[in-house]
């Protein structure tokens, strides 16, 4: 019987790390389904490739263990393939290894630059599989696969099935369903942002999982992802969050540095205001989060369907020191993002009136993947 993903993770938990070096596969800090599935499937396939490896690659979910339950789609999909939280590895584990003076070598999946918390622990990057903008780093690593596609799992699955493992290899159901779930989620059942690797994988998934109704499974995953019942405002902001360090070498704006936090939320701002006690209360908690996390500009990107139409909004909550910079950045990106202004004032506990920069984003094709580099470039060019 072929090794299942569950058996592989059990094996990792039971294998003591005796080497001074720990090799990991690490997804990005938003720790969405694509990142988690890419990390687990890459590590699993590497072990299938070489099961005699005394120290197999360990998949890392790039958040604290306590934050996994904010990602209900991931919990649901993992449960479908009989994996629970106790079999997983998180930032907490990396911190422990670092305290034990381990050297941590990483294959990056679903990103191609080590940033923020993971930067404290990772000593060396040894491989990349990603579908974001190439940052031009770690050019001598292998593999170094950076290619546009809907889901990073498509690149991982293709790499091993077509380029690494024997032609007669038949992947186990669990790893295929894990990658399928991420692909369905990122491309809405292979209907959006689909590139050649996604199409190839869709055929393979249909072949190996012919009993799964992809349309129905897409809806199940989406419903789980969108379920924010019982979440606090902080939970919402942390659920799908990425932090970016932008630089401007030409001017001494904010010492040439800007910390931008971007939270993606699948509800409209009006829904959030109504659900969380009104504009003032919701935005006050956002400001507190910005202060606690030492973020210069907290950006909230909302996406939702209203009256049968997909819509996006972008809201920017800047610190006092960066309000002017925020206005200048927005002036540079308004045309590309097709921003329509709906700014307003709220009474702030931080003193007086606070201007909230809220916009309807009519360029609905621009997700965080496109918006973050756009904002970074705008800051660099001020």
Secondary structure, DSSP 8 states (H G I E B T S, - for coil): ----HHHHHHHHHHS---SSEEEEEE--TT--HHHHHHHHHHHHHHHHH-TT-SS--EEEBSS-GGGGGG-HHHHHHHHHTT--GGG--BHHHHHHHHHTT-EEEEEEES-SS--HHHHTT--EEEEEEE-S------TT-SSEEE---S-HHHHHHHIIIIIIS-TT----HHHHHHHHHHHHHHHTTTTSS--HHHHHHHHHHHHH-TTS-HHHHHHHHHHHHH--TT--HHHHHHHTEEEEEEE-SSS-GGGGEEEEEEEEESS-HHHHHHHTTSHHHHHHHHHHHHHHTT-SEEEEEEEEEETTEEEEEEEEEE-GGGHHHHHHHHHHHHHHHTEEE--EEEE-TTSSEEEEEEEEE--TT--HHHHHHHHHHHHHT-
